Structures are given as structure tokens and as C-alpha cells.
Amino acid sequence: MSAYNQNSVDSEIKRDPHIFAIADEALSRMKILHQNQSIIISGESGAGKTVAAGHVLTYLTVMTSQRGCAPVKSGASMQKRVLASSSLLESLGNAKTVRNDNSSRFGKFIEVGFSQSSNRLVRANIKTFLLEKSRVVIQNEQERNYHIFYQILAAANDPEVKKSLPIFHDLHLGDFSTFYYSNLKDSERDDLVDFDTTTKAMRNLALLAAVLHLGNVAFIETAQDGSQISTANEKSLFYALRALNCKNATEVGCNIAEALCHRIIHTTEGDMKKCLSVQEAISARDSLAKLIYQQLFRWIVKRCNEALDARSNVFQLEQEEYMREGLEWAFVDYYDNEPCIKLFEGPMGLIALLNDECKLLKPQDKNWLSRICNEHLGRSHDFSQSKLWAQERFIIQHFSEAVEYTVEGFVEKNLDRIIPEHENILTYSEFSESLKSLMEILNSTTCHYVRCIKPNDDKAPFTFCPERVMQQLRACGVLQTIKISAAGFPTRCSYEDFLSRYWQLCPQGVSQGDNPVKSSELIIQNAIEASANCVL
């Protein structure tokens, strides 16, 4: 079992399907064939994608780092930088959900570069996609905000940490229960220990405190359906401004308090000030908090990259290649999910219509439902409705089964009511896009796939639920993949790559510049004849 231990990356024994074997295959192909490689890790929430990605990263950094080499000027080796950045983004972008105690709430692509001469790790770059901003201000029951908030709150209430980090004396952070945005404490996580890991890679904590204090700014109703900041919560606004490093926070606070409760309407006759209702003010406050956190997250990713700088259809392509090669092949039928993808991401798809609805003055979930039904009901094979719940739900036929969606909450989670006057608040502070490019990168590489399977829904170790596992295998198309691979030719390489690797076996008189197809055939013919003459 030692060969499967995560500490045994130097072991010469690497047995499939261990995660190190996948990483080793990609690394070996890069070294031998000099081709870019990619490892795509997928799976449902809680299946182990984050852990698997960490093991791949650990293997690559250990196996390509030169022991005893001099550290970079800042004193940290590239290996340590890569692993530290991964831990930092996990704190900022992961949270506890009902299905997973450490769920990644954003997509991540890590590009790792190696030197051509020594194959040593020399640089890395991180790209992130679709951070769940709404989690900063809204968490479902029994779910938490991002780990980083609980880590700084645990540290702020620990005497030893406060001694070592005097900044906590100016952040005015109390217990997690005193903040609106941190509603749930997870007794199973040691947030203080996690904070120690995080602070080794990050020292800027003030913006996180600003978000927490901003969430405690409450509003009360005034005349004519207006709003104003509650007197009891004025300190929260002051603390938020201090954390944002606003100059003259006390003087600026009056202007910002006014801005939080109003918006400016620009007309041909001049500017008009409009009062916000309590609910509008709360929504604008939450949008501002989400904006601050999103900007912080992007800034952290940018800083990580500075420190680290020293889908086509597989089934279709697989079978079309057999046909081009003239191989005997019976075409295997499969489910094509391209129409379902267009239903979500097309020009008039569900996401585009949701974004359009959110641009309206008073967007509503039911209006969005009406629009998607008018556009897709009876036209898209994958879109339908139940007559019993036609006013509240819709059904999407995914690869494995039909899923019924309730529209309530879609608009609210997609909204970003950033009022220009509120966005200008950030100018007082010194805290100052894409999937298409990702697909282009992946299409230029040799892809290796890791599918993480969740063994049970109880988060229990060493517990295997066959029915649950089989459901995931069917849902992600693994069974169809195995069927095609078993009937076809799963292991292959181009003639050029084959010739480059086995050129020494070419018969005499054959030039390396000759036709690679004929040269490859000669190598195989000679190998077959040589094996036939072998006697044991």
C-alpha cells in the first residue's frame, strides 16, 4: 500500500488508477513527446475534486523540483509558492455546503510551466471562473460563508494571535454570531489552524473585516418610504470605512451614509436624488459587499500569478477518427448533450434571459419563467413543464435524467444592484474575463481525465454505496466511454510521434524524412518478424 500513499511520490511503482499515475503519464508524455498536456478533473460536489487536484499539483511540484537548488530572490521556492497559492484560494473560494464541507464555489484552471532543458517547474498561472458572489451575503440553512471569514474571526478572538498580529486591534472583530454574514459556526473545522496556513500566504485582512462590518449596517424606514442607517449600527459603517483605509473615516462616513440610502437619477433637466426603500438599501449594501469580495478575490489571484511567474464531443471525435483511418468499426450510438448546453448558454438560453430579466427595474422570478417558457416550451426537446407546477417550476432533461427546477431565488442570486454612487465608495480607499480562452488552451493539449466519484451522501469514510456510485457513472457517461474504448482502440499516437520515439528500430536504408506512415509500418513489420524468430 505504500505506493498509494500520498507521501510516496518518489516511488517507482505507480499503479492505475491512482491519481499519481495520471499525473505521471501526463508528465512523461510532456517530457518524451514535448507536447502540452492537460488534466481535467470533474465530479459532483463532495466527490473529491479539490483533493485530487491538490495531489496532482503536489506530485508535479515534487517530481520536477531539483533538490538542493537555490531559492528565488524572495526566499520561497517555486514548489512552495504553487502549493501556498492553492491553499490561499481554497480559503477564499471554498465553503461548507450541505453536500460538502469543503466545496469549491468557483472554477479553477492552473497552468504550470516547465523548462525545456531540465523539465523543472519554473512558473505557474491561475485562472478562475464564476465565483459564487451571492454566498458572501446569502447562505442556505446549515451552510457557511467562505472559510476565510471564520478563520479571521477565530484568530481575532485568540489572545496569542492578537499579540502576533496587532492589526486585529483595529479591525473590531467579535464572535462569528455578531455578524450577519457569518451565520453558522462549524464545530468540525479548526478555523484557527486553517488561519495559520492562510496567513503564511496572505497578510491583507482588512478588506475581509470591511465586508463583515458592512453586512451589519442596518436600515430603518423613514417618511415617504425612504430609509436611513440605524443609529445602533453607525459604528459598523465606521469600522467598515476604517478597514477600507478611508481617510477621515468620521467625516467621510456622513457622506457615505447618505449615499447608501439614496441614488442619483440623471435627467435632461439635471440630477435628482431618489430615496431608497429599506429593502432597496439592503440589496444595494449586499451588492457592494459582493463587489468588494469579488475585487479582493481577483486581486489575490493576480498577486498569486505575479508570485508564480519566474469541450468538443469525445464520443463523436473518437469514432470519426476510426472512420478516417479506415478501420473496421460499427458506430456506437450515444447521447449528445450539445442541445442541452445551448439551452443554457445559447443567445436566447436560460442564462441570457436571466441576465436580461435582472436588468429590469423590478425583476421577478415568475417573469423570467414566463420568458423562458415562451422561448423554449414546445421548441426545445430538453425543456418541459409539469402542469401541476407550471407557475413555479420547469424541467430540464439532462444526460442521465430529468431535473425539476424551482424558479424562486434565481433572480435574487443573479442580481448585482451596484448603484454608481455606492461603487464610488471604493474610491475613498487605497483598494483599487474567459471560458472561450480556456477551451482554446485545452484543445491545444493532450487531455487526461480524472472523474471523481462520491461513494456516499453521508460524508462518511470507508462507506461505499453501489447504487449511488452507479448513478454517477451513468450520469457522467463513463459507461458509454468504456463501451467505446473496449470496442475500439483506446491507446494510440500519431505516426510522427511513433516514429520519433522508435526511430532507432527503422530498417537500414530508411531515411527519417521519408513518409512517416510507411516508416512506421516498416518498424512494426520488423518487430513482428523479430518476435516470431524469438525462442524461449
N, C-alpha and C positions, 0 to 999 in steps of 0.2 A: 504493500500500500504506500510505501514511501515515494514511489514515482508519481503518485497522485496528490501528494501533499503540496500545498501552495508554497512551502518553503524549499521545495526541491526543484527549483527551476534549472539548476545545473545538471540534473540527472540526464544521462544519455538515453534513458528509457522513457519514451513518450508514447503512451498507448491511446488510440482513439477510443472514445470520443472526448477525451479530456480537453479542457479549454486550452491548455498549453500546447496540445498537438495542433490545434487550429492555428494558433499564433506562430508555432514553429514552421508549419507548412507555408504560411504567408511570408515569413521571414526568409525561409530557404529559397522560395521562388524569386523573391526580390534579389537575393544575392547571386543566384545561378543564372537567371534569365534577364536580370536587370530590367524588370518591369515593375510598374507601380501596382501595389496590392491594396485591397480594402477588406475589412472585416465588418459585416453588417450584423448587429446583434438586435434581435427582436423578441417579442413576447408580451404577454399581458401584464398588467400591474401586479407586482409581487412575485414574478417568475424568476427574478434574479439578474436582470439586465445590468443594473449598476454594478453588482458584484462581479459579474462576468467581464464587464469592460475594465474593471479595476485589475483583475487577474491578467488580462491581455496586456494592459499597459505595464504592469509590473514585470511580466515576462520579457517584453520588448526592451524595457529600460535596463534590466539586469543583464540580458544576454548580449546587448550591444554596447554596454558601457565598458570602458577599459579600466580595469582595476589599477589603482595607483596613479591615475592620470591627474594632472594638476587641476584644481577647481577654477571656475571662471572668476573674473575680477571681483564680483560681488561676494564670493566665498561659498556660493551654493552650486553644487554640480547640476548638470542638466537633468540627470536622473531624479534628483531630489526636487527640482523645480516642477517637473512634469507631474510627479505624484502629489506634491503640495497643492498645485493648482486644481487637481481633481478633487481633493478633499475640500478645498475652499468653495468650489462651485456646488458641491454636494450640500454644504451648509446653507448656501444662499438659494439653491434651487430645488431642494428636496423637502418633503413634509410628510407627516403621518396622515394616512387616509384609512378608511375602513378596511380596505383590502391589502394595505401595505404600510408598514411602519416607517419605511424609508423610500417613499415614492418620488421618483424624479418628475417634476412638474414642468419640464422643458425638454426640447430635443437637443442633442449634442453631437457634434462631429469634431473629432480630434484628428488633425493631420500631423503626422510625425515624419520628420525628415532625417535621412541618414547620409553620411559622407560616402562618395563613390569609391574611394580608395580603401578605407578601413571598415566601412559599414557601421560606423559608430554613430550613435544618436547625437545629432548636432542641433536640431531645432524642433519646435512643435508650434501648432497654431490651433486655436479653438474657435469653432463657430457654433452659435446657439440659435435655437429656433423656438418660437411660440411659447415664451414664458407665461405661465398662468398668473397674470397680474391680479385677477379678481380674488385670489386666495389671500392677498395682503389684507383685504378689508372684509372678506366673507369666507367663513369656513362652515362646512356642514357639521351636523351633530357628530360627536366623537372623532372629529378630525382637528388637526392643528394647523397653525400658520407655519411659515418656513422655519426650519430648525434654528437659524441664526438668531431669531428674536428671543427664543427661550434660552439660548446659550448666553447672550449678553445679560439677560435678566438674572440668570443663575449666578453669573460672575459678579454682577452689581451687588448681590446680596451676600457675597462671600468676603469676609474680612481680609483674608490673605491676598485675594486678587485685587481688592481695592487698594491695598498697600503697594502692590507692584505696578498697578496701572492707575495713577492719580486722575486720569481723565474721567473716571466714573464719578468722582465727587461733583463734577459739573454737569452730569447728564441727568440727575434727579430721577433715577430709575428705581422703582419699588418692586414689589412682588408681581408675578405674572397676572394675578387676579385683579390688579389695579388698572389694567389696560384693556380697553375694549377689543383691540386687535389680537390679543393673546388669551383666548378664552379657555384653553384646555391645557392642563399640565399632564405630561406623560410620565408616569412613575417608572416605566420600564427603561427610559433613556436617562443616561447620566449626562445632562446638558453641560455641566461644569467641565467634565473631562473632554467632551467634544469642543467646548470653547477653547481649551488649551491647544488643541490641534488646529483650530481655525486661526487663532491669533498668531501662530507661527508663520502664517502666510498673509495675514491682513491685520492692519493696525487702525484703520479708519472705521470707528464705531459710531461716530456722532450722527451720521445720516440715519442709521437704524433707530437710534433713540428719537430722532426727529419724527420718524414715521409713527412710532408708538405714541408719542405725545400728541401728534396731530389727530390720531384716532380718538383721543379723549376730549377733543374740542366739541362741546355740545351746544345746541342752539335752542332758543325758546321763541315762541311766537310773539309777534308784535302786531300793532294795528295794521289793517289793510293787508292781512295775510303775509306780512313780512317776517323777518327773522333777525335775531341778534345773538351774539355769543353769550352763553350763560355766565353770569358773574362768577359762579363757583368753578368754572373751567377756564378762566382767563389765564391762570398760571400755566395750564397745559400749552396754550398758544405761546406764551413767553418762553417756556422751556424748549418748544419746537424751534422757535426762531434762534434761540441761543445755540441749539445743536446744529442748526444750519449755518452757523457762524455769521449771522446777520449783524451788521454794525448798528450800534444804538438800538438794540432789540426793543427797549421800552418805548422809544419814540416811533419806531417803525411799526410796532405792534398795533397802534391805534389805526394806522392806515390799512394794515393788512386785515384787521378785524372788520373794518368797513368793507374791504374788497371781498372777503369771504361771504358776506351777506348780500352782495349786490353784483350786478353785471352791467356793463355799458352797452347800449344799443346805438349803433351808428346810423344816423338818418341824414337825408339831404339837408335838413334844417339844423343839424347839429347833433351832438351826443346826448343821449338820455340815460339816466340811471334808473335801473329797474330793480325792485326788491325781490329777493329770492324767498320762496317759502321755506319752512323748516326742512321739508323733505328734499327740496332742490339744493339747499345749502349742504345737507348731509351728503347727497350724491356728489356734489362738486368737491367737498372735502375728501371723500373717498377716492375720487378720480385723481386728485392732486397727490394723495398718498401713493397710489399706484404708479403715477408718473415718476415720483421721486425714487421709488424702489426699482422701477424698470431702468431708469437712468443710472442708478448705482450698479445694478447688475451688469449693464453694458459696459460701464466704466471698469468694473472689476475684470471682465472678460478681456477688455482692451489691455489693461495692465498685465494680466497673465500672459497675453500674447507678446507683449513687449519683453517680458522676462524670459519667454521661451524662444525668442527669435535669435541667437548667437549662431424611375423603375420601368425598364422595359419588361414585357411578359416573358418570364423564364421558360415556361412550358412551350410557348409558341416558337421562340428562338431556338430552343433545343431541338425541336422536331424539324423545323425548317432547315437547320444545318445538316441533319441526316439526309434530307431530300437533296440538298445541293451536292453532297458528297456521293450521291448515287448509291447509298446503302439500302439494303432490303429493310423495309420498315412499314409497319402497319400503324397508321396515325391514331394516337390515343386522344379521345375526347376529354376536354377539361372545361372547367367553369372560368369564363373570362369576366373579371371584375372591373374592367375599364368603364362600362356604362355606369356602374355604381360610383366610381371615383368622379366621373363627370357630373353625376347628380349632386355631389357635394361641392366640387371645386370648379365646375363649369361657369361660363359667363353669367348664366341665369340660374346657377346652382343654389343650394341651400345657404351656403356661407355668404355668397354675393348678395342674396336677397336679405339675409340677416343684417349685413352691413348697411344696406340701403335703408332698412327699417330704422336702424339706430341713428340715422342722420335726421330723422323727422323730429319735430318739436316735441311730440308726445308719442314716442314709440311704444307699441304694445305687443305682447306675445301672440295674441289672437290675430292681430293684423298680419303679423309675419306668417302665421299658419295659413291664413286665407290666401296670401300671395303665393306661397309655395304650392298650395293645393291647386290654385288656378293655373300655375305654370307646369306642374308635373303630374297631377292626378289624371289618369287615363292616357297619359302620354309616355310616361316612364314605366317600364316593366318592373323596376325595383321600388317604386313608390306606391303606397296604398294607404287606405284608412279603414278603421273599423267603424261601422255605422253607430255603434253604441257610444263611442268616444270621439266622434267626428269633430267636436268643438274644442277638444283639448289635446289630441294625440295624433301622431302619424306613424306609419310603419315603413321601415327600410329593409329590403331583402338583401342581406349581406351574403358573403360566400357560404357560410355554414348554416345560417338560419335567419329568420325574420326577427327584427328587433323593433319593439314599440317604444317611441319617444314621447314624453310629455313636454309640451312647449313651455310650461311655466318656468321662468328663471332664465331662459335663453337670452332674452333682450337685456336683462339687468347685468348678466355676467359679461356681455359683449360691449356694454356701454363704456365710453370714456368721455364723460361730460367735462372736458377741460375748458373752463372759461378763460379767455385770454388774460383777463386781469389777475386771475389766480395763478396762471402759469408764470406771470411776471414776478410772482413772489420769489421764485428761484433766482432772479437777477440780483436780489439783495445778498445772495450767498456767494461764496467763492466756489461753490459746487457747479461747476459748469458742465442690404436689408436683408442669400435668399434661397428658396428651395430649388430654383432653377439652376443656380450655380452649383449646388450640392449634387444634383443629378448629373450635371456635366462632369464633375470630378469623378463620381462613382463609375460613370460609363467609360471613363478613360483608364480604369484599373481592372485587374483580375479580382473578382469578388469572392470572398469566403463568407459562409453564412453560419451564424450561431442562433439557434432557436431555443429560447429559454422556456421551459415547461414548468408550470406551477403544480406541485404534487398534491396540494390540498388547499382548501379555503380557510382553514383554521390557523394558519401561520404556525403550524406545529412541525417540529423537526422529526425526521425519520418516519413520516407518515405518508403513505402512498395510496392515493385514491384512483383506482384504474378508470372508473367512469369519467372522472374529471380530466384525467390526462388524455383519454381518448377523444374527448370533446375538443380539446385544444389542438390535437393532431389533425383532426378533421377540419377544424376552423381555419387553420393556417396553411392547409394544402400540403402538409408533409406526406400524407398517404399517396396523393397523386404524384408528388415528386419522386417518391420511392418506386412507384409503379413505372414511371417513365425511365428512371435510371436503371432499374432491373431489366427492363426490356431493351434498353438502348446501350449507349457507350458512355458511361459516366466519367471515365478517365481518358483524356485526350490532350494533345497540344498541337500547335501549328507545325507545318513542315519546317519552317525556318528555325523554330525553337528546338525541334527534334534534331535537326542537322547540326545546330550549334553545339548541342550537348554531346552528340555521339559521332562527331566528325572523324574522330580517330579510327572508327570502325569501317570507314569507307574503303572499298577495294582500291588497289593501286591503279593509277591512271585516271581517276575521277577527280576533277577539279572542284574546289569549294564554290566556285562561281557558276557551276552547272545548275541545271534545273533542280530545285530543292525537292520536288516530288519524286523525280526519278532517282535522285541520290538517296533519299530516304528509303525508297523501295529496295534499292541495292543493299543498303545496310541491313534491312530486315531479312532479305533473302539469304545473305551471307550468314546471319546469325542463326537462321533456321537450319541451314545446311551444316553449320558447325555443330549445332546441338545434336543433329542426327548422327554425327560421326563420333559423338562422345560415348565412352563406355565406362560404366561404373564397376 
